[in-house]
Amino acid sequence: MMLTGPSLWAALLACISGLIVLFWKLRSTSSSQLPPGPSPIPILGNFGLPKDFRTKFIRWADQYRDVMTVRVLGMPLIVLNSRRAITEIFEKRAASTFGRPERVMAQELVGLSEDAGQTSDLKLHREYRRLFSLAMSPRAVQAYAPYQIQQFRQVALDLLRSPAGWEGTMTRAVSTIAYRVAYGYDIKDVDDPMLVRANKAMQITEKIVTPGNFLVDVLPFLKYLPEWVPGADFQRTAKVYQAHFAETREVPFRLVEQAMADGTAKPSFVATLLEEHGAEGGQYGKERIMWSAASIHTGGTDTSAAAIHNFLAAMVLFPEVQSTAQAELDRILGKPGRGTSPPTLEDRERLPYCCALLQEVLRWQPVAPFSLPHAMVREEVWEGWTLPKGVIIFANVWAMSRDERDFPHADRFDPTRYLPTASSSSKPTFGFGFGRRVCPGQHLAEATLGAAVLTLLWALRIELPAGVNVEWREEYGVNRPKWFPIEVKERFPGAREILRQSLLQQQTE
Ligand code: HEM
């Protein structure tokens, strides 16, 4: 918490008033018909941060079925446990469930209420979604395919040289893709100030959206304290953060403007929108374009990197799946060797097993096991249960990914579940969220994952050293494995040389 030093009177008063507000809210919500749920542990609620919280959420989903209420610090949270509830509540009642939770520090004080992923302002959110649908459509993202492929050819070479560095190598590749897509900017290396600034912005975001880091989120009226009051140092911190976010948005945007003026701009999200709507951004204005471009790095980096880390874990834990995918590559593209070229994203449509493998990565270890929280913007009643205005509501994606009715032997990594057959067309995919908030970067993300899957499987054989276990981080947010050692070999003699040559050739094109 950022309340330190001689803040004590203010804090004490704040705490007492806060508790009154909390209990008042609690009383008023508990009098309505909330969905059933596990009995709350007084004050702490259901989240004593149990080690096995995922198992708990599966058990609760079995017990309470479609929709349940869990309580954190006595406050109710609604959880949707089934596809039926998601269709009925997140999709059919999307206008009521599209909000985001209120976060005083992040949104009001740091100013992220204008952020595409955080705003609950209907008009603003619509504008962002229109910008994304223009410049992130399946067609628009095709322009970035060569660059995505190029990045993963480099990743394959880096893995051969330094397998232990896989986490950083893959994360750097997706950050680089994000900057190229957003601004046409090529990140030079890990010390590139553009990347350092963006990574710091991501760290700040994580800090300010994590519940419990700032007392002002629990006791919102503290936001009225002027910054000179002892203990109100969060006000100064908020200003520093706000300035950092503004710089992160503005510096690369100005570079695109300059490059467009010089006639040297590369294709990018910002360049596309400024070309389409004029230098001032037309009906949207520059500000909206600036904010939406910034969310490509914030929304797309950690998530895409985690999905690729999960892919790597699947390949070493299920080597027979790795072999089957490689057999498909060889059958369709021809035996690799001298005179052949690595796959491109256009090959995806001829490679159903590799595409199914990608979907299975997102099911087997969903990147966001509880998706992102939405908030009710108005009250709804569903099957007799009240979903009150203002309440946080989220999807139990983890339990759905482990539902044996949809996915027999759900812990097994089995791409055949998603092969294009009559029965697989009804298999749920839920890795990218729901309703009006569904991830606008899905097509870009799938192409990035596709580039990783095709390139790495074509060039490399990746294995787990004997006796090594793969474990997952027990976090509520992004789901990814802990670091583990890997062994990486060329899958055929000359793979390294072909990758190098293809990169040289791409540079001259
Ligand atoms: C494998 C990679 C990715 C995964 C698994 C993923 C997943 C998600 C999920 C679960 C949500 C929340 C949806 C909801 O609230 O219902 C989301 C939202 C979002 N994602 Fe992604 N995402 C990925 C990549 C990307 C990329 C590449 C971008 C770049 C444009 C992006 C931009 C966003 C934005 C801006 C939002 C907020 C949308 C809104 O609130 O309206 N994501 N994503």
Boltz pocket constraint, residues with backbone or C-beta under 6 A from the ligand:
constraints:
  - pocket:
      binder: B
      contacts: [[A, 116], [A, 117], [A, 118], [A, 136], [A, 295], [A, 296], [A, 297], [A, 299], [A, 300], [A, 301], [A, 303], [A, 304], [A, 307], [A, 367], [A, 368], [A, 371], [A, 372], [A, 373], [A, 374], [A, 430], [A, 431], [A, 432], [A, 433], [A, 434], [A, 435], [A, 436], [A, 437], [A, 438], [A, 439], [A, 440], [A, 441], [A, 442], [A, 444], [A, 445]]
      max_distance: 6.0
